[in-house]
Amino acid sequence: MDIVASAVDEYLAKLSVPADPTLAEMERYGYSRGFPIVGPQVGRLIYILARALGARRVLELGSGFGYSAYWFALAVGEGGKVVLTEWSKENADRARDYFKKGGLLDRFEIHVGNALEIAPRLSGPFDIIFNDIDKESYPRVLDVVRPLLRVGGLFMSDNMLWSGAVLSKNPDASTQAILALTKQLYEAPDFFTTIAPIRDGVSVSLRTA
Ligand SMILES: C[S@@+](CC[C@H](N)C(=O)[O-])C[C@H]1O[C@@H](n2cnc3c(N)ncnc32)[C@H](O)[C@@H]1O
């Protein structure tokens, strides 16, 4: 199921002039290989939220070749830091190359391995944590995020509508995991959550306590 009607998606896509030449190159690379980057609509959303919050420190769980991280790197400004975690070294190396090409290497730190094992070894606090790891691990993410995210910070997760599979009467393991994180977030006394139905659904949760 398309979350956004394709005609509306096309309209939105036409509005998005490339924000940066390196980002445009990353989009071409991602689309040509069918790599699931968040794309320019979500990219603009996370950039706006990061800028509005004055975020200086961002952590990503599951960074791919650095497309969403690059949007955050633009938003945090000089002296800001985006910490990427990615279990493929090949993707991590490609992310480093793109950050270098865009002149943003000094805003970038990357750890190769399982994000859920790396994150607890990092020192917080972070202003934003963006989650895009393997979906079956989603129910474990919130416990990892809590000690690292400051009150007033944002936790965001991609694929929270999972091509509409969240409506399934017989959800598979990935969908059940997404539904579990959704329930955790909406019931959490220390987060206030919404899901923006952009692309594949992105949740935005404010850490309130
Ligand atoms: C959907 S892609 C991320 C795309 C990225 N957010 C973007 O829009 O540019 C998910 C990435 O997370 C990585 N990944 C999945 N599960 C992971 C985990 N548990 N720890 C670290 N990386 C993981 C995959 O190798 C993949 O590159």
PDBQT file of the ligand as one rigid body, heavy atoms in Angstrom, charges set to zero:
ROOT
HETATM    1  C1  LIG A 301      17.172   1.717   5.858  1.00  0.00    +0.000 C 
HETATM    2  S1  LIG A 301      18.895   1.766   5.920  1.00  0.00    +0.000 S 
HETATM    3  C2  LIG A 301      19.256   3.338   6.622  1.00  0.00    +0.000 C 
HETATM    4  C3  LIG A 301      19.026   4.458   5.694  1.00  0.00    +0.000 C 
HETATM    5  C4  LIG A 301      19.376   5.798   6.275  1.00  0.00    +0.000 C 
HETATM    6  N1  LIG A 301      18.577   6.112   7.462  1.00  0.00    +0.000 N 
HETATM    7  C5  LIG A 301      19.161   6.851   5.241  1.00  0.00    +0.000 C 
HETATM    8  O1  LIG A 301      18.010   7.262   5.023  1.00  0.00    +0.000 OA
HETATM    9  O2  LIG A 301      20.146   7.246   4.629  1.00  0.00    +0.000 OA
HETATM   10  C6  LIG A 301      19.205   0.746   7.300  1.00  0.00    +0.000 C 
HETATM   11  C7  LIG A 301      20.695   0.547   7.521  1.00  0.00    +0.000 C 
HETATM   12  O3  LIG A 301      20.843   0.100   8.850  1.00  0.00    +0.000 OA
HETATM   13  C8  LIG A 301      21.788  -0.940   8.874  1.00  0.00    +0.000 C 
HETATM   14  N2  LIG A 301      21.386  -1.748  10.040  1.00  0.00    +0.000 N 
HETATM   15  C9  LIG A 301      20.273  -2.506  10.170  1.00  0.00    +0.000 A 
HETATM   16  N3  LIG A 301      20.200  -3.002  11.421  1.00  0.00    +0.000 NA
HETATM   17  C10 LIG A 301      21.287  -2.544  12.080  1.00  0.00    +0.000 A 
HETATM   18  C11 LIG A 301      21.754  -2.707  13.401  1.00  0.00    +0.000 A 
HETATM   19  N4  LIG A 301      21.088  -3.452  14.297  1.00  0.00    +0.000 N 
HETATM   20  N5  LIG A 301      22.906  -2.076  13.743  1.00  0.00    +0.000 NA
HETATM   21  C12 LIG A 301      23.573  -1.327  12.837  1.00  0.00    +0.000 A 
HETATM   22  N6  LIG A 301      23.169  -1.127  11.577  1.00  0.00    +0.000 NA
HETATM   23  C13 LIG A 301      22.041  -1.735  11.202  1.00  0.00    +0.000 A 
HETATM   24  C14 LIG A 301      21.706  -1.636   7.534  1.00  0.00    +0.000 C 
HETATM   25  O4  LIG A 301      22.954  -2.202   7.199  1.00  0.00    +0.000 OA
HETATM   26  C15 LIG A 301      21.312  -0.488   6.616  1.00  0.00    +0.000 C 
HETATM   27  O5  LIG A 301      22.442   0.068   5.994  1.00  0.00    +0.000 OA
ENDROOT
TORSDOF 0
